Amino acid sequence: MDGAFKKNGDASLGVVIRDDAGKVLLSAWRVVANASNAEEVEIMACKEGFALAVEWTPYQATLVSDCSSVIKYLSDSGEQRTPSAFIIKEPKELASTLPGIVFKHVRREQNVVAHELVLEITAV
């Protein structure tokens, strides 16, 4: 999952869901208007990804993101006291309905498919 944000509020997000062998099962993207910041778009990408995973893949999931703050927020089972606390609730609730979830932070180079997807959409 990844998000791209421009200072004028235009943004896009992309989601790639793979099986345990790395084969792409599905991908999705969406354009977002009036986004507040990059972190908000990353959280929206997580929400979109969890919604797709809940609907299409009844397996344990691993969320891979290059946004360390979002991984931290999602991994923390306590109450959030951050500016993103309100919008992080929905993806956390979706994640809790999966059979299992692992949150993993990776460098952008390791999240290249989702990153390229959002860059392509942002360029349009």
SULSULDA-V360040 format. One record per residue. N is the residue number from 1. RES is the residue in one letter. SS is DSSP state (H for helix, E for strand, - for the rest). PSI is psi in degrees with one decimal (none if undefined). Layout:
n;res;ss;psi
N;RES;SS;PSI
N;RES;SS;PSI
This chain:
n;res;ss;psi
1;M;-;144.0
2;D;E;159.7
3;G;E;152.0
4;A;E;138.0
5;F;E;136.1
6;K;-;151.1
7;K;-;-21.6
8;N;-;0.8
9;G;-;-9.9
10;D;-;140.8
11;A;E;167.6
12;S;E;157.7
13;L;E;152.7
14;G;E;147.8
15;V;E;133.8
16;V;E;123.6
17;I;E;126.0
18;R;E;159.1
19;D;-;-178.2
20;D;-;-13.2
21;A;-;-1.7
22;G;-;0.5
23;K;-;133.9
24;V;E;123.8
25;L;E;-40.5
26;L;E;158.9
27;S;E;156.4
28;A;E;156.4
29;W;E;161.3
30;R;E;142.9
31;V;E;139.4
32;V;E;132.7
33;A;-;148.9
34;N;-;36.6
35;A;-;149.5
36;S;-;-40.4
37;N;-;172.3
38;A;H;-39.0
39;E;H;-40.4
40;E;H;-41.3
41;V;H;-39.1
42;E;H;-41.0
43;I;H;-39.8
44;M;H;-37.0
45;A;H;-40.5
46;C;H;-44.8
47;K;H;-46.5
48;E;H;-44.3
49;G;H;-43.7
50;F;H;-40.7
51;A;H;-42.3
52;L;H;-41.9
53;A;H;-42.1
54;V;H;-40.9
55;E;H;-37.6
56;W;H;-18.8
57;T;-;104.2
58;P;-;42.8
59;Y;-;170.0
60;Q;-;145.2
61;A;E;153.5
62;T;E;119.1
63;L;E;122.8
64;V;E;125.0
65;S;E;149.4
66;D;-;9.6
67;C;-;100.1
68;S;H;-34.5
69;S;H;-37.9
70;V;H;-41.9
71;I;H;-41.6
72;K;H;-47.5
73;Y;H;-44.7
74;L;H;-33.6
75;S;H;-23.5
76;D;-;117.4
77;S;-;-10.3
78;G;-;178.5
79;E;-;135.8
80;Q;-;137.8
81;R;-;50.5
82;T;-;166.4
83;P;-;-23.1
84;S;-;7.2
85;A;H;-41.4
86;F;H;-43.7
87;I;H;-16.1
88;I;H;-18.1
89;K;H;-45.0
90;E;H;-48.2
91;P;H;-34.3
92;K;H;-40.6
93;E;H;-41.9
94;L;H;-44.2
95;A;H;-34.5
96;S;H;-16.2
97;T;-;-8.5
98;L;-;154.6
99;P;-;-24.5
100;G;-;153.6
101;I;E;137.2
102;V;E;134.1
103;F;E;129.1
104;K;E;123.8
105;H;E;133.5
106;V;-;161.6
107;R;-;156.5
108;R;H;-36.2
109;E;H;-24.3
110;Q;H;-6.5
111;N;H;34.3
112;V;H;-37.3
113;V;H;-50.2
114;A;H;-38.3
115;H;H;-45.6
116;E;H;-36.7
117;L;H;-47.9
118;V;H;-32.3
119;L;H;-39.6
120;E;H;-42.0
121;I;H;-41.6
122;T;H;-31.5
123;A;H;-19.5
124;V;-;none
